[in-house]
């Protein structure tokens, strides 16, 4: 998980901002689906 996203999530949880938590959660799943498979494919090739 990127550092910027971790910081944003931490602040959202501390402020109990449910709307921001939901938005950041969606960002995380989008990022994870989009970029994580590429990393695992590159590791398998090495």
Biopython code that builds the backbone (N, CA, C, O; Angstrom):
import numpy as np
from Bio.PDB.StructureBuilder import StructureBuilder

atoms = [
    (1, "UNK", "N", (0.856, -1.176, 0.000)),
    (1, "UNK", "CA", (0.000, 0.000, 0.000)),
    (1, "UNK", "C", (0.898, 1.233, 0.000)),
    (1, "UNK", "O", (1.841, 1.315, 0.787)),
    (2, "UNK", "N", (0.613, 2.180, -0.869)),
    (2, "UNK", "CA", (1.434, 3.398, -0.933)),
    (2, "UNK", "C", (1.373, 4.199, 0.373)),
    (2, "UNK", "O", (0.372, 4.182, 1.089)),
    (3, "UNK", "N", (2.462, 4.892, 0.656)),
    (3, "UNK", "CA", (2.543, 5.680, 1.895)),
    (3, "UNK", "C", (1.456, 6.744, 1.974)),
    (3, "UNK", "O", (0.865, 6.958, 3.033)),
    (4, "UNK", "N", (1.193, 7.411, 0.852)),
    (4, "UNK", "CA", (0.203, 8.484, 0.871)),
    (4, "UNK", "C", (-1.175, 7.938, 1.242)),
    (4, "UNK", "O", (-1.946, 8.600, 1.937)),
    (5, "UNK", "N", (-1.478, 6.726, 0.773)),
    (5, "UNK", "CA", (-2.778, 6.130, 1.071)),
    (5, "UNK", "C", (-2.860, 5.708, 2.536)),
    (5, "UNK", "O", (-3.906, 5.856, 3.167)),
    (6, "UNK", "N", (-1.773, 5.189, 3.073)),
    (6, "UNK", "CA", (-1.741, 4.825, 4.488)),
    (6, "UNK", "C", (-1.979, 6.045, 5.368)),
    (6, "UNK", "O", (-2.735, 5.979, 6.337)),
    (7, "UNK", "N", (-1.333, 7.158, 5.032)),
    (7, "UNK", "CA", (-1.506, 8.388, 5.824)),
    (7, "UNK", "C", (-2.941, 8.896, 5.747)),
    (7, "UNK", "O", (-3.524, 9.304, 6.752)),
    (8, "UNK", "N", (-3.502, 8.865, 4.541)),
    (8, "UNK", "CA", (-4.881, 9.331, 4.368)),
    (8, "UNK", "C", (-5.857, 8.461, 5.161)),
    (8, "UNK", "O", (-6.765, 8.972, 5.816)),
    (9, "UNK", "N", (-5.659, 7.139, 5.096)),
    (9, "UNK", "CA", (-6.535, 6.232, 5.843)),
    (9, "UNK", "C", (-6.407, 6.438, 7.345)),
    (9, "UNK", "O", (-7.404, 6.440, 8.066)),
    (10, "UNK", "N", (-5.186, 6.612, 7.807)),
    (10, "UNK", "CA", (-4.965, 6.833, 9.241)),
    (10, "UNK", "C", (-5.711, 8.081, 9.704)),
    (10, "UNK", "O", (-6.390, 8.059, 10.731)),
    (11, "UNK", "N", (-5.584, 9.165, 8.948)),
    (11, "UNK", "CA", (-6.275, 10.408, 9.308)),
    (11, "UNK", "C", (-7.790, 10.243, 9.264)),
    (11, "UNK", "O", (-8.499, 10.750, 10.133)),
    (12, "UNK", "N", (-8.282, 9.536, 8.254)),
    (12, "UNK", "CA", (-9.724, 9.329, 8.140)),
    (12, "UNK", "C", (-10.251, 8.527, 9.329)),
    (12, "UNK", "O", (-11.318, 8.835, 9.860)),
    (13, "UNK", "N", (-9.508, 7.500, 9.748)),
    (13, "UNK", "CA", (-9.936, 6.712, 10.901)),
    (13, "UNK", "C", (-9.869, 7.528, 12.183)),
    (13, "UNK", "O", (-10.760, 7.430, 13.026)),
    (14, "UNK", "N", (-8.822, 8.331, 12.338)),
    (14, "UNK", "CA", (-8.709, 9.153, 13.544)),
    (14, "UNK", "C", (-9.838, 10.178, 13.628)),
    (14, "UNK", "O", (-10.340, 10.468, 14.714)),
    (15, "UNK", "N", (-10.231, 10.722, 12.480)),
    (15, "UNK", "CA", (-11.313, 11.711, 12.440)),
    (15, "UNK", "C", (-12.690, 11.057, 12.376)),
    (15, "UNK", "O", (-13.712, 11.740, 12.450)),
    (16, "UNK", "N", (-12.714, 9.722, 12.237)),
    (16, "UNK", "CA", (-13.957, 8.954, 12.104)),
    (16, "UNK", "C", (-14.792, 9.461, 10.928)),
    (16, "UNK", "O", (-16.012, 9.604, 11.014)),
    (17, "UNK", "N", (-14.092, 9.723, 9.836)),
    (17, "UNK", "CA", (-14.723, 10.230, 8.623)),
    (17, "UNK", "C", (-15.080, 9.043, 7.726)),
    (17, "UNK", "O", (-14.263, 8.592, 6.923)),
    (18, "UNK", "N", (-16.299, 8.551, 7.871)),
    (18, "UNK", "CA", (-16.719, 7.341, 7.153)),
    (18, "UNK", "C", (-16.725, 7.527, 5.643)),
    (18, "UNK", "O", (-16.372, 6.610, 4.902)),
    (19, "UNK", "N", (-17.120, 8.693, 5.190)),
    (19, "UNK", "CA", (-17.170, 8.941, 3.751)),
    (19, "UNK", "C", (-15.765, 8.846, 3.138)),
    (19, "UNK", "O", (-15.585, 8.243, 2.081)),
    (20, "UNK", "N", (-14.792, 9.434, 3.798)),
    (20, "UNK", "CA", (-13.423, 9.385, 3.290)),
    (20, "UNK", "C", (-12.857, 7.967, 3.388)),
    (20, "UNK", "O", (-12.106, 7.538, 2.512)),
    (21, "UNK", "N", (-13.212, 7.243, 4.443)),
    (21, "UNK", "CA", (-12.751, 5.858, 4.588)),
    (21, "UNK", "C", (-13.263, 5.023, 3.423)),
    (21, "UNK", "O", (-12.512, 4.243, 2.836)),
    (22, "UNK", "N", (-14.535, 5.183, 3.091)),
    (22, "UNK", "CA", (-15.105, 4.431, 1.966)),
    (22, "UNK", "C", (-14.410, 4.775, 0.655)),
    (22, "UNK", "O", (-14.085, 3.887, -0.133)),
    (23, "UNK", "N", (-14.187, 6.050, 0.426)),
    (23, "UNK", "CA", (-13.527, 6.485, -0.804)),
    (23, "UNK", "C", (-12.112, 5.923, -0.897)),
    (23, "UNK", "O", (-11.710, 5.413, -1.943)),
    (24, "UNK", "N", (-11.364, 6.017, 0.191)),
    (24, "UNK", "CA", (-9.991, 5.517, 0.190)),
    (24, "UNK", "C", (-9.955, 3.998, 0.063)),
    (24, "UNK", "O", (-9.037, 3.443, -0.541)),
    (25, "UNK", "N", (-10.947, 3.332, 0.630)),
    (25, "UNK", "CA", (-11.040, 1.883, 0.489)),
    (25, "UNK", "C", (-11.236, 1.510, -0.979)),
    (25, "UNK", "O", (-10.624, 0.563, -1.472)),
    (26, "UNK", "N", (-12.086, 2.253, -1.668)),
    (26, "UNK", "CA", (-12.281, 2.015, -3.097)),
    (26, "UNK", "C", (-11.000, 2.282, -3.872)),
    (26, "UNK", "O", (-10.681, 1.550, -4.808)),
    (27, "UNK", "N", (-10.269, 3.313, -3.495)),
    (27, "UNK", "CA", (-8.983, 3.617, -4.139)),
    (27, "UNK", "C", (-8.009, 2.467, -3.953)),
    (27, "UNK", "O", (-7.303, 2.085, -4.886)),
    (28, "UNK", "N", (-7.974, 1.918, -2.748)),
    (28, "UNK", "CA", (-7.054, 0.817, -2.463)),
    (28, "UNK", "C", (-7.376, -0.404, -3.323)),
    (28, "UNK", "O", (-6.474, -1.005, -3.905)),
    (29, "UNK", "N", (-8.660, -0.775, -3.407)),
    (29, "UNK", "CA", (-9.012, -1.946, -4.199)),
    (29, "UNK", "C", (-8.750, -1.703, -5.681)),
    (29, "UNK", "O", (-8.339, -2.624, -6.387)),
    (30, "UNK", "N", (-8.977, -0.498, -6.162)),
    (30, "UNK", "CA", (-8.656, -0.164, -7.552)),
    (30, "UNK", "C", (-7.154, -0.287, -7.782)),
    (30, "UNK", "O", (-6.723, -0.908, -8.753)),
    (31, "UNK", "N", (-6.365, 0.296, -6.901)),
    (31, "UNK", "CA", (-4.903, 0.240, -7.007)),
    (31, "UNK", "C", (-4.424, -1.207, -6.942)),
    (31, "UNK", "O", (-3.589, -1.634, -7.739)),
    (32, "UNK", "N", (-4.960, -1.946, -5.989)),
    (32, "UNK", "CA", (-4.527, -3.330, -5.790)),
    (32, "UNK", "C", (-4.828, -4.183, -7.024)),
    (32, "UNK", "O", (-3.981, -4.967, -7.453)),
    (33, "UNK", "N", (-6.021, -4.040, -7.597)),
    (33, "UNK", "CA", (-6.383, -4.793, -8.802)),
    (33, "UNK", "C", (-5.521, -4.397, -9.985)),
    (33, "UNK", "O", (-5.134, -5.238, -10.796)),
    (34, "UNK", "N", (-5.223, -3.114, -10.074)),
    (34, "UNK", "CA", (-4.531, -2.607, -11.254)),
    (34, "UNK", "C", (-3.020, -2.853, -11.222)),
    (34, "UNK", "O", (-2.434, -3.205, -12.246)),
    (35, "UNK", "N", (-2.389, -2.673, -10.073)),
    (35, "UNK", "CA", (-0.927, -2.683, -10.028)),
    (35, "UNK", "C", (-0.317, -3.915, -9.376)),
    (35, "UNK", "O", (0.810, -4.276, -9.714)),
    (36, "UNK", "N", (-1.000, -4.563, -8.471)),
    (36, "UNK", "CA", (-0.408, -5.710, -7.789)),
    (36, "UNK", "C", (-0.200, -6.916, -8.706)),
    (36, "UNK", "O", (0.829, -7.578, -8.576)),
    (37, "UNK", "N", (-1.112, -7.240, -9.624)),
    (37, "UNK", "CA", (-0.855, -8.390, -10.501)),
    (37, "UNK", "C", (0.425, -8.233, -11.325)),
    (37, "UNK", "O", (1.110, -9.219, -11.595)),
    (38, "UNK", "N", (0.749, -7.008, -11.722)),
    (38, "UNK", "CA", (1.974, -6.776, -12.490)),
    (38, "UNK", "C", (3.196, -7.117, -11.652)),
    (38, "UNK", "O", (4.157, -7.686, -12.170)),
    (39, "UNK", "N", (3.177, -6.782, -10.372)),
    (39, "UNK", "CA", (4.315, -7.062, -9.494)),
    (39, "UNK", "C", (4.499, -8.563, -9.316)),
    (39, "UNK", "O", (5.627, -9.054, -9.327)),
    (40, "UNK", "N", (3.397, -9.299, -9.152)),
    (40, "UNK", "CA", (3.526, -10.742, -8.946)),
    (40, "UNK", "C", (3.979, -11.429, -10.222)),
    (40, "UNK", "O", (4.717, -12.412, -10.151)),
    (41, "UNK", "N", (3.562, -10.944, -11.388)),
    (41, "UNK", "CA", (4.019, -11.529, -12.644)),
    (41, "UNK", "C", (5.505, -11.301, -12.830)),
    (41, "UNK", "O", (6.212, -12.199, -13.288)),
    (42, "UNK", "N", (5.993, -10.128, -12.486)),
    (42, "UNK", "CA", (7.414, -9.830, -12.623)),
    (42, "UNK", "C", (8.246, -10.681, -11.675)),
    (42, "UNK", "O", (9.351, -11.087, -12.034)),
    (43, "UNK", "N", (7.754, -10.959, -10.491)),
    (43, "UNK", "CA", (8.486, -11.797, -9.537)),
    (43, "UNK", "C", (8.578, -13.229, -10.048)),
    (43, "UNK", "O", (9.604, -13.887, -9.872)),
    (44, "UNK", "N", (7.506, -13.716, -10.684)),
    (44, "UNK", "CA", (7.496, -15.091, -11.174)),
    (44, "UNK", "C", (8.458, -15.280, -12.343)),
    (44, "UNK", "O", (8.967, -16.382, -12.548)),
    (45, "UNK", "N", (8.710, -14.244, -13.096)),
    (45, "UNK", "CA", (9.608, -14.333, -14.251)),
    (45, "UNK", "C", (11.070, -14.392, -13.845)),
    (45, "UNK", "O", (11.891, -14.953, -14.571)),
    (46, "UNK", "N", (11.402, -13.827, -12.711)),
    (46, "UNK", "CA", (12.813, -13.734, -12.282)),
    (46, "UNK", "C", (13.405, -15.046, -11.865)),
    (46, "UNK", "O", (14.575, -15.102, -11.485)),
]
sb = StructureBuilder()
sb.init_structure("model")
sb.init_model(0)
sb.init_chain("A")
sb.init_seg("    ")
for serial, (resi, resn, name, xyz) in enumerate(atoms, 1):
    if name == "N":
        sb.init_residue(resn, " ", resi, " ")
    sb.init_atom(name, np.array(xyz, "f"), 0.0, 1.0, " ", f" {name:<3s}", serial, name[0])
structure = sb.get_structure()
